[in-house]
Amino acid sequence: MKHLEFDGRYREAILKGKKRATVRLGRRPNLKEGDTVLIHSGGYAIGKAVIERVESKTVKELTDEDAFLDGFSSREELINALREHYRWVNDDSKAHVIVFRLVERFDKPVMSSDYAYEGNLPVEIAEKALKHLNLSEEDRRLIELFLKTGSLRKAAYRLGGLNKRHLIREALRRAYEELKRKGIMGPRL
């Protein structure tokens, strides 16, 4: 499942339906109409949404309507918020308006890190992957490092910095998908 992540300050607006879109800058997100996404806010998965539309334009082409859908009172307020998040905003920056419809609210927010693997613990995935899968050398090395150090953070530092966590997460995600495909693991949430 794909994910849309938001700052924690937007949680209530999303849950109340006041924020039904997000504007993202840079390259086009890998989302299309009809995709179901997991909505995260402030480190928690808070619900699921369906993507209704993804529209690409420049910042200067953003409208008040885009701002209203995104929970802001004006185009100017939206652009100020974009400057807080991105800092490099100019009129020619590529902007993508992602309109979504919340279809499920979670009764209890779930830690985003737990939902990444549908409620399965990363350690359990790593152990089963080493036991049951024919992993690539790189994935095996990353998963073994994760188990040896005991945390994503410590393993990432061994790889050169916290910004390397994504390498371990991707290896765990690939392993989890393969474990699911083989019927060894499945969703717990």
C-alpha positions in Angstrom: 0.0 0.0 0.0 1.2 3.5 -0.8 1.5 6.2 1.9 0.9 9.9 2.3 2.7 11.5 5.2 1.7 14.8 6.9 3.0 16.9 9.7 1.2 16.2 13.0 -0.4 19.7 12.9 -2.7 18.6 10.1 -4.1 15.5 11.8 -7.4 17.0 13.0 -8.1 18.8 9.7 -7.6 15.6 7.8 -9.9 13.6 10.2 -12.6 16.3 10.1 -12.5 16.5 6.3 -11.2 20.1 6.2 -8.0 19.0 4.6 -8.8 16.9 1.5 -5.7 17.6 -0.5 -2.0 18.2 -0.2 0.4 20.1 -2.5 3.8 18.5 -2.9 6.7 20.1 -4.7 9.4 18.4 -6.8 9.0 15.3 -8.8 5.6 13.9 -9.5 4.4 11.5 -6.7 3.9 7.9 -7.6 0.1 8.2 -7.1 -2.8 8.0 -9.5 -6.6 8.3 -9.3 -8.1 5.3 -7.5 -5.0 4.4 -5.5 -5.7 3.6 -1.8 -3.2 5.1 0.5 -2.4 5.0 4.2 -2.5 8.5 5.8 0.1 9.2 8.4 0.2 12.3 10.6 2.7 13.1 13.3 4.3 9.6 13.2 0.9 7.7 13.3 -1.1 6.0 10.7 -4.6 7.6 11.2 -6.6 6.2 8.4 -6.9 5.2 4.7 -7.9 7.4 1.8 -8.6 7.0 -1.9 -6.8 9.3 -4.4 -9.4 11.3 -6.4 -7.1 13.3 -8.5 -3.4 14.3 -9.0 -2.8 17.5 -10.9 0.6 18.9 -11.9 1.2 22.6 -12.3 3.7 25.3 -11.2 3.5 27.2 -7.9 2.3 30.3 -9.8 -0.6 28.3 -11.2 -1.9 27.3 -7.8 -5.4 28.7 -7.0 -7.5 29.6 -4.0 -9.4 26.4 -4.7 -6.2 24.4 -4.4 -5.6 26.2 -1.1 -9.2 25.5 0.2 -8.9 21.8 -0.6 -5.6 21.8 1.3 -7.2 23.3 4.4 -5.9 26.9 3.9 -7.9 30.1 3.6 -6.0 31.5 0.6 -3.5 30.8 -2.0 -1.0 33.1 -0.2 -1.5 31.1 3.1 -0.8 27.8 1.1 2.4 29.2 -0.4 3.6 30.4 3.0 3.1 26.9 4.3 4.9 25.4 1.3 7.9 27.8 2.1 7.9 26.4 5.7 8.2 22.8 4.4 10.4 23.3 1.4 12.3 26.6 1.7 13.2 26.7 -2.0 9.8 27.6 -3.4 9.6 29.9 -6.4 6.9 30.6 -9.0 8.3 28.0 -11.4 8.6 25.2 -8.8 6.8 22.1 -9.9 3.7 21.5 -7.7 1.4 18.5 -7.5 -2.1 18.8 -6.1 -3.1 15.5 -4.6 -6.8 15.4 -3.8 -8.0 12.5 -1.6 -11.1 11.2 0.2 -10.7 9.7 3.6 -12.5 6.3 3.6 -11.4 4.9 6.9 -10.5 6.4 10.2 -8.5 4.3 12.6 -10.1 4.1 16.1 -6.7 4.2 17.6 -3.8 5.7 15.7 -1.1 3.1 14.9 2.5 4.0 15.1 3.6 4.5 11.5 6.7 2.4 12.1 4.4 -0.6 13.1 2.2 -0.1 10.1 5.0 -0.2 7.6 4.9 -4.0 7.7 1.1 -4.4 8.4 1.7 -4.8 12.1 4.6 -7.3 11.9 7.7 -6.5 13.8 10.9 -5.7 11.7 12.9 -8.1 13.8 10.5 -11.0 13.1 10.6 -10.2 9.4 14.4 -10.1 9.4 14.7 -13.4 11.2 12.2 -15.2 8.9 13.8 -13.7 5.8 17.2 -15.0 6.8 15.7 -18.4 7.5 13.3 -18.8 4.6 14.4 -16.6 1.7 17.1 -16.6 -0.9 18.0 -12.9 -0.4 20.3 -10.8 -2.6 23.7 -10.3 -1.0 23.0 -6.7 -0.4 19.6 -7.4 1.3 21.2 -10.2 3.4 24.0 -7.8 4.5 21.5 -5.0 5.5 19.2 -7.4 7.3 22.0 -9.1 9.2 23.4 -5.6 10.2 19.9 -4.6 11.4 19.7 -7.8 13.6 23.3 -7.4 14.9 22.8 -3.8 16.0 19.2 -4.3 17.2 17.7 -1.1 15.6 17.3 0.7 12.3 18.9 3.8 13.8 22.1 2.0 14.9 22.4 0.1 11.7 21.9 3.3 9.7 24.7 4.9 11.6 27.0 2.0 10.8 26.2 2.5 7.1 27.2 6.2 7.3 24.3 8.1 8.9 20.6 8.3 9.8 19.8 9.1 6.2 20.7 5.5 5.3 17.7 4.0 7.2 15.7 3.8 4.0 18.2 1.2 2.7 17.3 -1.1 5.6 13.6 -0.3 5.4 13.6 -1.1 1.7 15.4 -4.5 2.3 12.9 -5.3 5.0 10.0 -4.3 2.8 11.2 -6.5 -0.1 11.7 -9.4 2.4 8.2 -8.9 3.9 6.6 -8.9 0.4 8.4 -12.1 -0.5 7.4 -13.7 2.9 3.8 -12.7 2.2 3.9 -14.1 -1.3 5.2 -17.4 0.0 2.5 -17.5 2.7 5.0 -17.4 5.6 3.8 -14.1 6.9 0.7 -11.9 6.5 -1.0 -8.7 7.9 -1.6 -8.5 11.6 -3.6 -5.3 11.5 
